Amino acid sequence: MATKTQPRAAATLPLNQILAGDCIEVMNSLPEGSVDLIFADPPYNLQLRGDLHRPDNSKVDAVDDHWDQFSSFGAYDRFTRDWLAAARRLLKPNGAIWVIGSYHNVFRLGAELQNQGFWILNDVVWRKSNPMPNFKGKRFTNAHETLIWASKAEASKYTFNYEALKALNEGIQMRSDWVIPLCTGSERLKDENGDKAHPTQKPEALLHRVLIGTTNPGDVVLDPFFGTGTTGAVAKMLGRDFIGIEREESYRKVATERIDRIRRLDSSALEVSTSKRAEPRVPFGQVVERGMLRPGEVLISPRGRTAKLRADGTLVGPDGAGSIHQVGAAMEGAPSCNGWTYWHFKRGGQMIPIDILRQQIRAEMAGETGRAH
């Protein structure tokens, strides 16, 4: 993994490299429509006034670096407009972006995302389980940051690995409030003086969730505010390619050393639970055409009610005829029904869900695809 000292304007994409320079200039030098996902942790424009001290009079190591200082809200808004425009140009048509901010800047980020045609999909609250206290006692303890997830356009077919996120959450649908601790202990990178290498280093757990949920192995992830390389470290581990942009040499040095230590997971470990919606569609008629079920055969509901299969794949039940979904819904008096999981057939005295037949067809389709490649 290399660090480049000049922005690269060639047609080839500088994968798994940290590019030095101004993020807008570097992004404008990269090929249009070449990136699957952008994770951006831009300056927060905290507008700090003076030093902050703890009750014991020790000074808080606050974010007062030069890169977080802007002359006015107007200057910050111009910066936001320009880097988001450069980022949007780089995204593929089905690409997406994550931006993270605090109450100081996240509302300005959200407005500009919409101004430029991004389509906001979710905002996610990262609730810190170990936030810094409010030492002055004049405001609430600031215990969260906000992430905005947006697709390049309303019609974009963005990646969302719903089942993988559900598996991460012990089988429960992933919510938009994430409880993850601040970066502390051995994960917190230090410089040669033993001080924090970066004041706003993000925890790897946060990036792990983002990348597992909204990218696939082999995708290209760009981070225009690379810092000490959390995005790159997690991307490398999870089998994604990354491009980092960072103008501060001290951060690039730490990030390079950090990423060089990361071992990429084996390909078998990169596989995640997939959504049923992503699986190939199988019309129920194929089951009949292939003789897996015969016309005239009786299908049985969970409550023992029956319907008869017709040659065109429709059913005739006590409440009328229609698809496996329509007849099931009519039997239950429900607005909809998943007929694949609702209906069963009998073999050898056992009740078997018809979804078994769909999975068999899908497995055959997957085998054909594999042989074609």
C-alpha positions as a Python dict, from the first residue, in 0.01 Angstrom:
ca = {
    (1, 'M'): (0, 0, 0),
    (2, 'A'): (157, 325, -115),
    (3, 'T'): (123, 691, -36),
    (4, 'K'): (125, 922, -338),
    (5, 'T'): (260, 1272, -294),
    (6, 'Q'): (82, 1413, -602),
    (7, 'P'): (-280, 1377, -717),
    (8, 'R'): (-314, 1124, -991),
    (9, 'A'): (-501, 1225, -1308),
    (10, 'A'): (-448, 909, -1512),
    (11, 'A'): (-734, 697, -1641),
    (12, 'T'): (-648, 413, -1406),
    (13, 'L'): (-793, 422, -1057),
    (14, 'P'): (-533, 447, -776),
    (15, 'L'): (-675, 166, -566),
    (16, 'N'): (-560, 106, -210),
    (17, 'Q'): (-352, 421, -200),
    (18, 'I'): (-355, 739, 5),
    (19, 'L'): (-344, 1045, -221),
    (20, 'A'): (-192, 1364, -88),
    (21, 'G'): (-350, 1701, -151),
    (22, 'D'): (-669, 1903, -137),
    (23, 'C'): (-966, 1665, -149),
    (24, 'I'): (-1156, 1868, -411),
    (25, 'E'): (-862, 1891, -648),
    (26, 'V'): (-776, 1524, -609),
    (27, 'M'): (-1137, 1409, -657),
    (28, 'N'): (-1165, 1621, -972),
    (29, 'S'): (-856, 1443, -1109),
    (30, 'L'): (-1007, 1095, -1073),
    (31, 'P'): (-1219, 918, -1339),
    (32, 'E'): (-1588, 1005, -1338),
    (33, 'G'): (-1833, 734, -1226),
    (34, 'S'): (-1565, 508, -1080),
    (35, 'V'): (-1657, 474, -712),
    (36, 'D'): (-1922, 256, -545),
    (37, 'L'): (-1937, 423, -204),
    (38, 'I'): (-1805, 738, -39),
    (39, 'F'): (-1761, 769, 336),
    (40, 'A'): (-1694, 1128, 433),
    (41, 'D'): (-1605, 1265, 775),
    (42, 'P'): (-1557, 1634, 684),
    (43, 'P'): (-1445, 1913, 917),
    (44, 'Y'): (-1719, 1990, 1171),
    (45, 'N'): (-1657, 2367, 1185),
    (46, 'L'): (-1690, 2356, 1565),
    (47, 'Q'): (-1640, 2732, 1609),
    (48, 'L'): (-1459, 2686, 1939),
    (49, 'R'): (-1403, 3000, 2146),
    (50, 'G'): (-1110, 2966, 2387),
    (51, 'D'): (-982, 2666, 2578),
    (52, 'L'): (-1203, 2413, 2753),
    (53, 'H'): (-1103, 2283, 3098),
    (54, 'R'): (-1219, 1998, 3320),
    (55, 'P'): (-1330, 2060, 3681),
    (56, 'D'): (-974, 1979, 3795),
    (57, 'N'): (-854, 2260, 3564),
    (58, 'S'): (-683, 2022, 3321),
    (59, 'K'): (-719, 2125, 2957),
    (60, 'V'): (-946, 1921, 2726),
    (61, 'D'): (-780, 1805, 2404),
    (62, 'A'): (-1049, 1961, 2185),
    (63, 'V'): (-1072, 1980, 1807),
    (64, 'D'): (-895, 2310, 1741),
    (65, 'D'): (-681, 2209, 1442),
    (66, 'H'): (-642, 2448, 1149),
    (67, 'W'): (-831, 2217, 912),
    (68, 'D'): (-1148, 2265, 1121),
    (69, 'Q'): (-1141, 2645, 1107),
    (70, 'F'): (-1349, 2846, 859),
    (71, 'S'): (-1395, 3223, 846),
    (72, 'S'): (-1776, 3207, 829),
    (73, 'F'): (-2074, 2982, 768),
    (74, 'G'): (-2068, 3103, 409),
    (75, 'A'): (-1710, 2984, 365),
    (76, 'Y'): (-1798, 2646, 514),
    (77, 'D'): (-2104, 2615, 289),
    (78, 'R'): (-1894, 2689, -22),
    (79, 'F'): (-1645, 2425, 84),
    (80, 'T'): (-1929, 2175, 144),
    (81, 'R'): (-2086, 2252, -194),
    (82, 'D'): (-1758, 2204, -380),
    (83, 'W'): (-1646, 1879, -220),
    (84, 'L'): (-1993, 1722, -249),
    (85, 'A'): (-2009, 1814, -618),
    (86, 'A'): (-1669, 1653, -673),
    (87, 'A'): (-1781, 1346, -478),
    (88, 'R'): (-2106, 1310, -673),
    (89, 'R'): (-1917, 1316, -1004),
    (90, 'L'): (-1710, 1017, -888),
    (91, 'L'): (-2003, 798, -786),
    (92, 'K'): (-2132, 529, -1019),
    (93, 'P'): (-2503, 564, -1112),
    (94, 'N'): (-2597, 320, -835),
    (95, 'G'): (-2343, 457, -589),
    (96, 'A'): (-2412, 603, -246),
    (97, 'I'): (-2253, 830, 12),
    (98, 'W'): (-2230, 841, 390),
    (99, 'V'): (-2150, 1170, 563),
    (100, 'I'): (-2104, 1206, 937),
    (101, 'G'): (-2129, 1521, 1144),
    (102, 'S'): (-2229, 1682, 1471),
    (103, 'Y'): (-2499, 1938, 1541),
    (104, 'H'): (-2254, 2204, 1425),
    (105, 'N'): (-2259, 2097, 1061),
    (106, 'V'): (-2483, 1799, 985),
    (107, 'F'): (-2788, 2010, 899),
    (108, 'R'): (-2586, 2212, 651),
    (109, 'L'): (-2454, 1886, 501),
    (110, 'G'): (-2806, 1745, 467),
    (111, 'A'): (-2937, 2054, 292),
    (112, 'E'): (-2651, 2058, 42),
    (113, 'L'): (-2691, 1686, -29),
    (114, 'Q'): (-3049, 1752, -133),
    (115, 'N'): (-2954, 2066, -326),
    (116, 'Q'): (-2718, 1860, -541),
    (117, 'G'): (-2965, 1583, -622),
    (118, 'F'): (-2860, 1314, -375),
    (119, 'W'): (-3153, 1109, -241),
    (120, 'I'): (-3146, 1072, 138),
    (121, 'L'): (-3215, 713, 242),
    (122, 'N'): (-3168, 728, 619),
    (123, 'D'): (-3014, 929, 894),
    (124, 'V'): (-2842, 715, 1154),
    (125, 'V'): (-2775, 826, 1509),
    (126, 'W'): (-2444, 699, 1641),
    (127, 'R'): (-2503, 700, 2016),
    (128, 'K'): (-2175, 695, 2203),
    (129, 'S'): (-2183, 463, 2503),
    (130, 'N'): (-1891, 655, 2658),
    (131, 'P'): (-1935, 1023, 2560),
    (132, 'M'): (-1725, 1307, 2693),
    (133, 'P'): (-1913, 1484, 2975),
    (134, 'N'): (-2034, 1841, 2946),
    (135, 'F'): (-1786, 2002, 3184),
    (136, 'K'): (-1951, 2342, 3210),
    (137, 'G'): (-2294, 2200, 3291),
    (138, 'K'): (-2469, 2451, 3067),
    (139, 'R'): (-2590, 2210, 2797),
    (140, 'F'): (-2687, 1847, 2753),
    (141, 'T'): (-2401, 1600, 2728),
    (142, 'N'): (-2338, 1567, 2356),
    (143, 'A'): (-2366, 1189, 2332),
    (144, 'H'): (-2425, 1129, 1962),
    (145, 'E'): (-2327, 1210, 1607),
    (146, 'T'): (-2545, 1183, 1298),
    (147, 'L'): (-2469, 993, 979),
    (148, 'I'): (-2662, 1062, 659),
    (149, 'W'): (-2685, 782, 402),
    (150, 'A'): (-2785, 894, 53),
    (151, 'S'): (-2791, 745, -296),
    (152, 'K'): (-2657, 937, -594),
    (153, 'A'): (-3012, 980, -728),
    (154, 'E'): (-3366, 878, -638),
    (155, 'A'): (-3363, 601, -900),
    (156, 'S'): (-3024, 457, -796),
    (157, 'K'): (-3022, 84, -718),
    (158, 'Y'): (-2798, 120, -414),
    (159, 'T'): (-2652, -171, -218),
    (160, 'F'): (-2823, -263, 109),
    (161, 'N'): (-2733, -596, 268),
    (162, 'Y'): (-3038, -617, 492),
    (163, 'E'): (-2992, -979, 596),
    (164, 'A'): (-2625, -926, 684),
    (165, 'L'): (-2710, -633, 912),
    (166, 'K'): (-2990, -835, 1067),
    (167, 'A'): (-2744, -1118, 1135),
    (168, 'L'): (-2503, -869, 1296),
    (169, 'N'): (-2789, -771, 1527),
    (170, 'E'): (-2871, -1127, 1643),
    (171, 'G'): (-3157, -1176, 1400),
    (172, 'I'): (-3331, -847, 1475),
    (173, 'Q'): (-3386, -582, 1207),
    (174, 'M'): (-3109, -322, 1228),
    (175, 'R'): (-3238, 10, 1356),
    (176, 'S'): (-3116, 359, 1277),
    (177, 'D'): (-2973, 419, 1626),
    (178, 'W'): (-2636, 253, 1676),
    (179, 'V'): (-2480, 223, 2020),
    (180, 'I'): (-2103, 206, 1966),
    (181, 'P'): (-1832, 334, 2203),
    (182, 'L'): (-1589, 608, 2119),
    (183, 'C'): (-1246, 502, 2000),
    (184, 'T'): (-1042, 428, 2315),
    (185, 'G'): (-772, 198, 2450),
    (186, 'S'): (-550, 12, 2206),
    (187, 'E'): (-763, 119, 1910),
    (188, 'R'): (-687, 487, 1973),
    (189, 'L'): (-379, 567, 1766),
    (190, 'K'): (-102, 774, 1927),
    (191, 'D'): (177, 983, 1781),
    (192, 'E'): (544, 966, 1880),
    (193, 'N'): (471, 1187, 2183),
    (194, 'G'): (197, 959, 2312),
    (195, 'D'): (-79, 1205, 2218),
    (196, 'K'): (-385, 1128, 2006),
    (197, 'A'): (-277, 1093, 1645),
    (198, 'H'): (-611, 1243, 1536),
    (199, 'P'): (-871, 1418, 1752),
    (200, 'T'): (-1176, 1264, 1582),
    (201, 'Q'): (-1063, 909, 1501),
    (202, 'K'): (-1373, 698, 1435),
    (203, 'P'): (-1415, 347, 1579),
    (204, 'E'): (-1364, 58, 1341),
    (205, 'A'): (-1698, -87, 1456),
    (206, 'L'): (-1877, 207, 1295),
    (207, 'L'): (-1708, 155, 958),
    (208, 'H'): (-1754, -221, 980),
    (209, 'R'): (-2130, -175, 1002),
    (210, 'V'): (-2135, 79, 719),
    (211, 'L'): (-1927, -132, 481),
    (212, 'I'): (-2095, -465, 560),
    (213, 'G'): (-2436, -306, 513),
    (214, 'T'): (-2384, -96, 201),
    (215, 'T'): (-2097, -245, -2),
    (216, 'N'): (-1992, -581, -142),
    (217, 'P'): (-1645, -739, -166),
    (218, 'G'): (-1449, -580, -449),
    (219, 'D'): (-1636, -248, -432),
    (220, 'V'): (-1438, 75, -441),
    (221, 'V'): (-1476, 295, -131),
    (222, 'L'): (-1350, 653, -135),
    (223, 'D'): (-1276, 855, 179),
    (224, 'P'): (-1194, 1218, 94),
    (225, 'F'): (-1106, 1305, 457),
    (226, 'F'): (-895, 998, 528),
    (227, 'G'): (-734, 1104, 856),
    (228, 'T'): (-561, 809, 1019),
    (229, 'G'): (-725, 561, 785),
    (230, 'T'): (-1012, 390, 966),
    (231, 'T'): (-1206, 355, 639),
    (232, 'G'): (-906, 207, 460),
    (233, 'A'): (-822, -33, 742),
    (234, 'V'): (-1174, -175, 758),
    (235, 'A'): (-1209, -181, 379),
    (236, 'K'): (-887, -381, 343),
    (237, 'M'): (-993, -628, 611),
    (238, 'L'): (-1335, -678, 447),
    (239, 'G'): (-1205, -724, 93),
    (240, 'R'): (-1306, -385, -43),
    (241, 'D'): (-1075, -156, -238),
    (242, 'F'): (-1024, 194, -102),
    (243, 'I'): (-897, 532, -212),
    (244, 'G'): (-795, 774, 62),
    (245, 'I'): (-735, 1148, 26),
    (246, 'E'): (-553, 1332, 303),
    (247, 'R'): (-361, 1660, 292),
    (248, 'E'): (-188, 1629, 632),
    (249, 'E'): (140, 1438, 610),
    (250, 'S'): (134, 1332, 976),
    (251, 'Y'): (-205, 1163, 929),
    (252, 'R'): (-95, 992, 607),
    (253, 'K'): (208, 848, 784),
    (254, 'V'): (1, 701, 1066),
    (255, 'A'): (-262, 569, 823),
    (256, 'T'): (-2, 401, 602),
    (257, 'E'): (160, 220, 895),
    (258, 'R'): (-182, 120, 1029),
    (259, 'I'): (-314, -22, 702),
    (260, 'D'): (8, -210, 631),
    (261, 'R'): (-56, -405, 953),
    (262, 'I'): (-407, -512, 845),
    (263, 'R'): (-462, -864, 714),
    (264, 'R'): (-736, -912, 458),
    (265, 'L'): (-992, -1178, 553),
    (266, 'D'): (-1009, -1504, 359),
    (267, 'S'): (-1267, -1504, 80),
    (268, 'S'): (-1486, -1752, 268),
    (269, 'A'): (-1504, -1514, 565),
    (270, 'L'): (-1616, -1227, 341),
    (271, 'E'): (-1944, -1393, 249),
    (272, 'V'): (-2245, -1246, 429),
    (273, 'S'): (-2612, -1332, 464),
    (274, 'T'): (-2799, -1226, 151),
    (275, 'S'): (-3149, -1088, 116),
    (276, 'K'): (-3418, -1307, -35),
    (277, 'R'): (-3508, -1008, -251),
    (278, 'A'): (-3167, -1035, -416),
    (279, 'E'): (-3227, -1397, -516),
    (280, 'P'): (-3356, -1474, -868),
    (281, 'R'): (-3733, -1455, -910),
    (282, 'V'): (-3899, -1792, -972),
    (283, 'P'): (-4256, -1787, -1109),
    (284, 'F'): (-4471, -2055, -946),
    (285, 'G'): (-4566, -2170, -1295),
    (286, 'Q'): (-4216, -2314, -1337),
    (287, 'V'): (-4290, -2561, -1058),
    (288, 'V'): (-4590, -2686, -1257),
    (289, 'E'): (-4413, -2683, -1595),
    (290, 'R'): (-4131, -2893, -1460),
    (291, 'G'): (-4365, -3149, -1303),
    (292, 'M'): (-4253, -3080, -948),
    (293, 'L'): (-4621, -3043, -867),
    (294, 'R'): (-4896, -3175, -1095),
    (295, 'P'): (-5221, -3006, -1205),
    (296, 'G'): (-5503, -3130, -984),
    (297, 'E'): (-5273, -3168, -683),
    (298, 'V'): (-5403, -3030, -354),
    (299, 'L'): (-5213, -2764, -162),
    (300, 'I'): (-5276, -2722, 209),
    (301, 'S'): (-5270, -2409, 426),
    (302, 'P'): (-5119, -2396, 779),
    (303, 'R'): (-5472, -2429, 918),
    (304, 'G'): (-5560, -2728, 700),
    (305, 'R'): (-5767, -2553, 434),
    (306, 'T'): (-5709, -2671, 78),
    (307, 'A'): (-5690, -2543, -278),
    (308, 'K'): (-5645, -2728, -606),
    (309, 'L'): (-5361, -2659, -849),
    (310, 'R'): (-5447, -2578, -1211),
    (311, 'A'): (-5233, -2628, -1523),
    (312, 'D'): (-5145, -2257, -1551),
    (313, 'G'): (-5008, -2240, -1197),
    (314, 'T'): (-5315, -2078, -1041),
    (315, 'L'): (-5514, -2224, -754),
    (316, 'V'): (-5886, -2278, -705),
    (317, 'G'): (-5997, -2237, -347),
    (318, 'P'): (-6326, -2203, -161),
    (319, 'D'): (-6314, -1824, -207),
    (320, 'G'): (-6220, -1816, -576),
    (321, 'A'): (-5924, -1861, -807),
    (322, 'G'): (-5595, -1678, -845),
    (323, 'S'): (-5223, -1695, -777),
    (324, 'I'): (-5076, -1873, -476),
    (325, 'H'): (-5053, -1533, -309),
    (326, 'Q'): (-5405, -1414, -394),
    (327, 'V'): (-5580, -1735, -285),
    (328, 'G'): (-5378, -1748, 37),
    (329, 'A'): (-5468, -1386, 118),
    (330, 'A'): (-5836, -1456, 50),
    (331, 'M'): (-5832, -1757, 281),
    (332, 'E'): (-5682, -1550, 563),
    (333, 'G'): (-5885, -1236, 494),
    (334, 'A'): (-5553, -1053, 469),
    (335, 'P'): (-5441, -778, 229),
    (336, 'S'): (-5142, -987, 115),
    (337, 'C'): (-4984, -1327, 159),
    (338, 'N'): (-4651, -1489, 70),
    (339, 'G'): (-4784, -1799, -101),
    (340, 'W'): (-4443, -1963, -113),
    (341, 'T'): (-4428, -1992, 265),
    (342, 'Y'): (-4805, -2030, 315),
    (343, 'W'): (-4881, -2338, 103),
    (344, 'H'): (-4768, -2696, 166),
    (345, 'F'): (-4800, -3025, -19),
    (346, 'K'): (-4800, -3380, 114),
    (347, 'R'): (-4533, -3641, 42),
    (348, 'G'): (-4499, -3967, 232),
    (349, 'G'): (-4739, -3841, 496),
    (350, 'Q'): (-4531, -3527, 561),
    (351, 'M'): (-4628, -3165, 504),
    (352, 'I'): (-4363, -2989, 291),
    (353, 'P'): (-4361, -2614, 211),
    (354, 'I'): (-4369, -2536, -161),
    (355, 'D'): (-4079, -2297, -100),
    (356, 'I'): (-3854, -2605, -97),
    (357, 'L'): (-3925, -2639, -469),
    (358, 'R'): (-3838, -2276, -535),
    (359, 'Q'): (-3506, -2316, -354),
    (360, 'Q'): (-3431, -2624, -562),
    (361, 'I'): (-3485, -2426, -884),
    (362, 'R'): (-3271, -2140, -754),
    (363, 'A'): (-2988, -2379, -670),
    (364, 'E'): (-3002, -2517, -1025),
    (365, 'M'): (-2997, -2160, -1165),
    (366, 'A'): (-2693, -2077, -953),
    (367, 'G'): (-2518, -2389, -1083),
    (368, 'E'): (-2587, -2289, -1441),
    (369, 'T'): (-2451, -1940, -1375),
    (370, 'G'): (-2135, -2084, -1225),
    (371, 'R'): (-2078, -2310, -1527),
    (372, 'A'): (-2136, -2017, -1764),
    (373, 'H'): (-1849, -1828, -1603),
}
